[in-house]
Every structure is written in C-alpha cells, then in structure tokens.
Amino acid sequence: MPKNKGKGGKNRRRGKNDNENEKRELVFKEDGQEYAQILKMLGNGRCEAYCFDEKKRLCHIRGKLRKKVWVNVGDIVLLGLRDFQDDKADVILKYTPEESRNLKRYGEIPDTAQINEGGADEVEEGEEGGPDIDFDFDDVDEI
C-alpha cells in the first residue's frame, strides 16, 4: 500500500469559510416559525430551547447548520415549528449577537431575553483577574 505523504485529505484543501464578517439581511419570523433561546445542548444535534411564546421545546439542528454553524447555550435562534408535534421544533437559523440586539430593538423578541456575546461559561472575575474567592488565613490554619 502507498504511504501517506500529504498533509491531510480533501477537507484540508477545501479551505476556510470566511464569510462570517459579511453582513447579511436580518431574517424575521414567518407563520410556522418562532424565536427561541437555547437552554441546554443535549448532544446528537439536539438541544432544549425556550421559545418566546412561553414554551420549552426539544429542537433538532438541521443538517445544513450541523457542522458549519456552532450553536451554543444562550444563542438566539429561529425555529421551524412542527404541525404534528407541538413540543418539538427544528433550528433553521442562528442569529449573531448583533442581529439579536437588532431583533430586540425592533420588538421581535422580548426585552427580558439575555443576549450573551462571549460564551455560556464565563467566570465572574475579581480585581486581580482571577475568580472572586474570599477566605481568611485563620480558616486555613484550622484545616
């Protein structure tokens, strides 16, 4: 058998998708669609989302978004509702934080929706730059 002398397969040759900096037109919901915020990632392309019609739904990330657009906890997404299953939906589109702020400004999503820009697991930091932990040296001596 021939030896692999290259630096990877065809995915390496394909190149990066550099269109994340381009502005796109803001997509509003139509009938049969709803805005939602991701509550929990369940794995296998599924997640739990809180729709802004006050319902929690189990969502399936469609194949077009699956490995190209990373959906995280706290993201604002557009869901396609199912006619035959009210408690399930499909993720159609993920909004960027800037698009989410515009939706909030237009009154499409409620003002109570939290738009996170960094990530879901950010740590509150104190003055020194580390996690904010308070303890006395007297407590350390007792241990």
C-alpha positions, -999 to 999 in steps of 0.1 A, spaced: 0 0 0 12 36 -7 23 57 22 5 90 30 29 117 21 5 147 21 -8 169 49 -43 158 51 -73 149 30 -97 168 8 -112 187 38 -78 205 42 -78 215 5 -113 229 7 -103 260 27 -119 280 54 -154 296 52 -145 333 56 -180 348 52 -186 354 90 -176 390 88 -200 398 59 -233 415 68 -264 396 60 -300 407 58 -320 403 90 -345 374 87 -378 378 105 -401 350 116 -430 339 94 -460 319 103 -450 284 115 -417 298 129 -407 312 163 -378 328 180 -361 309 208 -331 309 232 -310 277 237 -312 264 272 -293 232 271 -273 212 245 -283 175 246 -259 161 220 -266 143 187 -277 175 171 -304 182 196 -310 209 221 -336 223 245 -348 258 237 -371 283 254 -394 298 228 -406 333 233 -442 321 232 -435 307 267 -429 271 258 -399 248 261 -393 227 230 -369 199 221 -351 211 190 -332 194 162 -303 212 145 -308 207 108 -280 192 87 -271 224 69 -262 240 102 -248 210 120 -211 212 115 -208 246 99 -226 269 124 -219 261 161 -250 266 182 -242 272 219 -262 277 251 -278 312 252 -278 318 215 -309 333 198 -322 310 170 -351 308 146 -372 276 149 -394 260 124 -424 246 144 -438 212 135 -475 209 127 -478 174 141 -456 178 172 -460 210 193 -432 201 218 -406 197 190 -390 221 165 -361 224 141 -334 250 143 -334 269 110 -311 299 116 -287 311 143 -286 349 149 -254 367 157 -253 388 189 -256 420 167 -286 405 149 -302 395 183 -298 431 195 -315 444 164 -344 419 169 -347 432 204 -347 468 192 -374 461 167 -396 444 194 -395 410 178 -380 393 209 -388 405 245 -366 428 264 -361 401 291 -341 379 268 -304 378 277 -280 381 248 -247 366 256 -218 376 234 -188 357 247 -199 323 259 -221 305 284 -193 296 308 -178 330 316 -164 334 351 -170 364 373 -136 379 380 -124 400 409 -98 428 409 -68 405 404 -82 389 373 -89 355 388 -121 340 402 -136 360 430 -129 338 461 -129 352 497 -113 333 526 -94 342 558 -60 328 567 -74 317 601 -97 293 582 -66 278 565 -48 272 598 -78 252 611 -75 228 582 
